[in-house]
C-alpha cells in the first residue's frame, strides 16, 4: 500500500513541476543533453537501463546533471550525499575536514536555493559519512558534481525503475507471500524427533555436517522483511524439539511512510513473508512438529525488519537496511549477516553501511539476484556485487544450470542447489508465515539463507576463527576449488567437508 502511495506522490511531483505526463519522453534525442526541463520518469529509466547494460551500475556522480536532477525531483527532492575522500565510508568521530565537507554541502544548497539549513537537512548520519538533503535546483546539482570531498550523489528517493514489475517480484518465490502450501512428500524426509529435512540438504551433506556442528553458540543476523509474529517456531518455540539453549531477537529499522522526515519505525514483525522464510531456512528448530528444519538449527538469530519487500526501491527501505547493517555491525556476538535483498545498482548509504559492518569483521552473505521480466538480462545485483560481500546464487539439480529466476556472474562466490529440474520445478520447503504452515521458497534468496546457515555451522565448529579463515573453509568445500568458475565461483558447498 505504501509503495502505491509513493507512486501517486511521484506523479504529483511530476505534474506540479513539469506539467507533463511522466510516461512521455521530454527529450526527443537519444542523447541525454543538458536541459532546463525535468526529464520524464521514462527518460530517466532509459538512462538507467543504458548505464546498467554498458557498465553494470549507475554512477550518478558522473551522470548528466539534468538526469540526476530529474531523478532527485521525481524521488521527492531527496539527494543523498556521501562526503569525504574516496571510499571513506564511515567515521565514528568526524574530523574537521569531514565536518567542513558536510557543511560545504549545506552551504552550496543554501546559497543557490536560498533555503535555511533546517529546511535543507533531512538527516546526517553519525557513523557513515553521508547526509540526506532537499534539493530543487539544477544549478545545485551542477555545483555539487564539481565539488571536492564528495564521494557520491545519490537520488535516494527515486524508486521508479522497477515499479512496473514490482508486483511480479512480490508474487514470485523470492518475494512476498503469506500463503501456506502443501509440500510434496518427495521433497522431504522425516528425521528425529519429527522434523522434515528438505530434499536439497542431502545434496549439500547438511545432515552429515550436523555430526560435527549444529551452529550452537553462533549468532546470525538477518536483514529482510522481519519475522512473522504468527510463526511459533520463530518465537516461543524457537527451542522446540532438539534445538535448545538459543535465542531469537527481533528488531525493526524500516519506516512505513511516504514522508522522508518520518521517524515512526514500523516494528520488527514481518508483513511480507520473505523474511520469515529466510529465517526458517537458516535457523528453524529441529522440531517435533513435522515442520522443515533449518540448516543451523541451534544458532542464535537476530532479525531486522529493514525493508518492506525484497526490492530496495524506497527511501525508507534504503535507510532501514543501512541502519540495520550498522546495528548488527556494532554487535560483538553477531558473526554473519544474511541479506536476501537488493537492487540493480549501488545505493550509496547501503554500500557505506556494508563497509562499516565488514570493517567490524562480519561475514556478509548476499543474494546474487532473482530475475524479473524487467531485468532478466542483468547480472549480479547490489550489494552482492560488492567485494565485501559473499555472493550466492541458486542452481537446479541437473548440473550447473542456474534456477529459472536466478542470476549469475563473475561476482558469484558459491552456489546452492534449490530447484528441481524437469517438469516439477519445485523449490525448497520452509516453515510458513503462520504456525503449522509450510511453503516453497526459491531464487537466490533461499540459496543465500542456506549458505549463511552453513557458515554458522563452520564458525560454531571453529569459534576462534576469523571471517577470512571461515570463508577459506567454505571455499575449500566448494566443488570447483581451488579453481573459480566464471559464473558460479567455487560452486556448490559440501557442508560436511566445510566443518571437518
N, C-alpha and C positions, 0 to 999 in steps of 0.2 A: 504494500500500500504506500509506503513512504517513497519508493522509487517512482511510482506513478505521479505522486505529488511533485517530486523533483523535476520530472519531465514537464509538468504543467508550468512550474516556476521558470524552467529554462525557456519555454516557448514565450512566456510573458516577457522575459528579458529581451528576447529577440525582437518581439513586436514593438516594445517600448523604446528600444534603442535604434533599431534599423528600419522598423516598419516594413519588413519584408518577410515573406514566407520562408521559414528555415529549411524547408525541403527543396527550395530553389537555389541554384548556384548564382552568387552575386557576380563573380568574375567569369567571363566567358573564356578567357585564356587558360590554357593548361599550366601556364607559368604562375607561380604564386608571387606575383609582383606586389610592390608596396601599394597600399590603398588606404584612403582615409575612411573607407566604409568597413563596417563589420562584415566579415565573411559569414556565409551561412554555415549551419552545422554540417550539411553535406559536403561543403567545400573544405572545412576543417578536417572532416573524416577522410576526404580524398587525400589530403596532405599526409595524415597519419598513416594511412594504408601504404602510400608510396614509400614513406620512410621505413616502415616495418619490412616491406618487401626488399628494399635496397640495403638496409643497414641492420635489420633485426631489432631496432629500438628507435625511440624518438628522443632526440636531444633538443629540447625546447630552447635551450640557451642559444643554439645556432639556427633556430627556425626563423623564417621571415617574420619581422616584427608584427606585421598585421595578422599573421596566422596565430601567433601566440596571444596577441591582444584579443582576437576574436574568441579564442578558446577560453581565455580568462573571463570575458564578458558573458559568454554562454554558461560558464561554470559558476555563476553567482558573483562575479567580480573578485574572486579569491585567487591570489597569487602566493605560492609557497616559495620562499627564497632561502636557499642554502648558502650560507656565507662562510668565509674563511678560505684557507688555501685548498688546493685540490685534494680531495679525499680526506679532508679534515672534518670528519662527520660528527664528532662529538667532543665535548669538553666539559668536565664536571665543574670546572671553575673557568669563567670567561676571562681571558686576558684582556688587557686594554686594547690590543689590536682587534680581537674578535668583537669586543663591545663597540668599538668605533665603526667596525664594518657593518654591524647591525644598525647602529644609529644612523649611519650614512644612507642606508636603505630608506629609513623613515624620513630623513631629511629631503631626499630626492622626491619622494611622493608628496610631501608637504609643500615643497617648493613648486612643483609642476601643477599639482591639483588644488592647491590652496586648502588642503584638508588639515584638521588638527591631528595630533599624534594619537589621541584617544579614539578617534574615528577611523584611523588608518590601521592600527594594530589589532588583529583578530586574536593572535596568540603568539607567544615567544617561548620556545622550549627551553627548559632549564638545563637539559643534558645535551640534546642534539643542537648542532649549530644551524638552526632553521627557525624562521619566523613566517607566519602567515599574515598577509596584509591585504587590504582592499585597494584595488587599482581600477581606474576607469579610463585613463588616458593612454592613447597610443604613444604619445611622447614619453610618458613614464617608462613604458616597456623599452623603448629605444635607448633611453639613458641607462636603464639597469643592465641591458645587454652589453653595454660598453663600459661598465663599472668594474673596477678591480675588486678582489676579495669577495666575489660572488661565484659560487660553485655551480649552482643551477637555479633556473627559474621554472617553476612547475605549475601549470594551471590545474591545481589540485582538486578543484570543484568540477572539472569537466569530465563527465561520465557518459557521453552520448555515443561513443564509438560502437559499443556493443549493445545499445538499447534495443535494436530490432531483434536481437537474438537472445536476450536475457531470459525470456520465458521458456525458450527451448532448453537453455542450460539448467534452469531450475527444475525442469521436469525430467532431466536426464539422470543417470545413475550417479553422476558426480555432483548433482545439485540438491535442491530442496525436495524432500518428500517425507511425510509423516505416516504414510500408509504401510501397514504390515503386509507381508506376503507369505504365501505357502511355499515352503522350501522343499525342493525335490529330494527324495530320500537318497538319491545317488550323489548328492552334493555335500554329504557329511557322514561321519560315523560316530557312534557313541563311545566316549571314554569315561573313566571313573572321575567323579562319582556318578554323574548323569549329565555330562556336558556334551555338546556337539562340536566335533572337530571339523572345521571347514575343509573341503576337498583339497585346496591348494597348499595347506600346511604340510601335507606329506611330500609334495614336490620340492619343498624347501627344508625338509628334515626338521621341522619345528618341534614335533613331539619328541624326537630323539635328543634334541638340544636341551629339553627340559630335564633330562637326566643330569645335566651339569648346572643349569641355571633356569630360574623362573622369573627373573627380574627383581627379586627381593632386595630392598634397600635402595633402589634407584628411583629417582623421581623424574618423570617425563612431563614436559609442558606441552599443552595443545592449544594452538591459536586457531580458532574456527568459529562456528556459529553458536558455540556454547554446548551444554549438555542438558538433555531433557530432564525436567523435574519429575516427569512421569515414568522414568525408567529406573526401577528399584535397583537393578544390578549396577547402576552407576550412581547409587545413592546409599541408602542404609544397608543394601545388600551387596555392597562392594566387596565384602569379605565372605561371600556365600561359598558353600562347598569347601574345596581345599585351598582357596585363597584366604590368606589370613595376615593379620598384623600390618595392614597397609591403610593408606588414607587417600581420599579424593577431596580436592578443594576446587571450588567454582567461583570465578570472578567475572566481571564484565567491564569492558572499556568502550563498548560501542554505544553511541548516542543516536537514538532513532528520531531524527529531526531533519527537516529541510533547511533549518537555520544554522549557519556555521558557528554562531556565537552561543548556541545552546550547550549547557553542561549537564544535562539531565541523563545520566548513564542509565541504560535500559535494563540492566541487571544481567545475571550470569546464565539465565535459562535459555536453552535452545528453542527457537520458534521456526526453525527451518527443517532440521532433521539430519543435516550433513555432519555437524559436529558430534552428535550422538553416535552416529555410525562409526566415525573415525575413532572416537574414544573406545567404542566396543571392540573394534579390530585390534587396537593396541592393548587394551587392558581389561576387557570383560573378564569377570572371575571364572575360574574353573568350577562352574556352578553345579548344583544338584537339581536344576530346573529344566533340563533338556533344551538349553539355550546355547548359542555359539560362544565359544571361549575365545579370549584374546591371546595374542602372541606372547605378551609378557604379563601373565595373569597374576603375578604377585608384585608388580611395580606400583609405586605411588603415582598419582595423576594430579596435575594442576591444570585446570581448564580455564581458558579465557574466551569469553564471547567478545571477539574483536570486530566481527563483521556480521552482516545480515545474511549473506549468502557467499558463494564461492568466488564471485567476481568483485574485485576491489575497485568498483567504479563509482564510489560515492565518497564525498569529503570525509564524513564521519567514519566510514569503513577504513579509509586510509589512516586517519588519525587513531582509530581504535586499534588497528594492528600494530602501528608504530608504538603506541603506549603499552600494549601487551608485551611486545618484544623487550622494551626497556624494563618492565616489571619482572619478567622472567629472567632477564639478564642479571638483575640485581639479587636474585635468589641463589644463595650458595648451594642449596640442595638440588636444584634443577640441573641436570646434565644434558638433556636432549630437548629440543623444541621441534615439534612436528607441525608443518604448515601445508595442508592440502588445499590451498587457496592461492590466488594470484591474479595476474593481469598481463596483457600482451607486452606492455612497455614498462620501463622502470618508473617507479614512484619515489621521488626524492626522499621524503621523510621516512618511508619504509626501508629504503636502501640504507639510510643513515642508522636506523634502529637495528637492522640486521648486523651491520658492522659493530655496533655497540655491544650487542649480545655475543657476537663472535669474539670480540675482544675480551669478554668475560669467560671465555673458554667453553661456550655452549656449542654442541653439535646441532646445527640447524638443518633439518631434513625437509625438502620442499618438493612439491608435485611438479613434474615436467610439463604438465598441461593436458587438458581434456578438450578435444575439439568441439567447436560449434560449427554450424553451417557457414558462419561468417569468417571463421579463422581456421578452416581445415587445412590451409596451406602453411600455417605458421609453425615455427619450430618450438624450442623450449621457452616457456613463459617466465616472467619475473615473479618471485625472486629466485626461482630455481636456476635462472640464467647467471646468477652471481657466483663468483669463485668462492665466496664464503659459505655457500650452502652445498648440501649434498642433494643432488637432483635425482629423482626416481621416476620411472615410467612403468607402465604395465604391459604384459605380453599375453598372448594366447598360449594354450597348452600344446601347440604343434610346432615348436621351434621358435626362432627369434622373429616372430611376426607380432608387431605391436597390436594391442587391442583395438577394437573398432574406432574408439574415440581418443586413443592416447597419442601424445606427441613423442617425437624422438629427435635426437640431435647430438652434436658433439659435447654438449654440456652435461648430458646424462651420465651419472656415475654407476647406478645399479638398476636392475630390473626385478620385478616380481611377477610371477605367473598369476593371473587373476581372472581370466576369461576362458570358458570352454570354447573349443573350436567346433566346426561342423554346424549342425542345424540348431543346436540349443542356444549357443552364445550366452549361457548363464554365467554370472559372475560369482562373487563371494558372499556367503551367508554371514550376517552380523546381527547382533541384537537390535531390536527396533526402537522406535520413539517411545512406545509405551511398554510397561511391564507385561511380559508374556508374549510379546510380538517379535517377529524377525523380519528381515528384509535382505534383498540382494544389493550389494554395493559394488561399484566398479570404477573404471577410469584410473588415471594416475593417482587419484586421491587415496584409494584403498592400498595401492602399492606403496605409497609414502607412509601411511599409518603402519603397515606391516613392517616396513624397514625400520621405522622408529622403534617398534617392539623388539625386533632382532637386535638393534643397537643396545637396547636396555638389557637384553639377556647377556650380551658380551660385557657390558660395563659392570653388571652385577657379578659376573664371574671374575672380573679383573677390576675391583673397585679403586685401585690406586693408579690406574692408567690415565693418561691424558687423553684429550679428544683425538689428537693425531694418532696415538697408539691404538685406540679403539677403531678409528677409521681404517688404519692399516690392517687390523684383524678382519674387518669387513671386506676390504679389497682382496686379501689373500683367500677369502672364502668365495670370491666371485669366480664364475665359470671360466672367464677369459684370462684371469690373472696368470702371469704377470703382464699380459698384453691388455690393450684397451681398444674396444670396438668403437668405430667412428660414430655410431648412433646409439649404442647401448652400454657404453662404459665398460665396467668389469663384469657385466651380465648378471645372471641370476645368483642370488646369495644362498649358499648352503649354510643354514643356521647351525647345524651340528659342527661343521668344520670351523665356523666362526668362534664357537665357545670352547673348543678343545685347546 
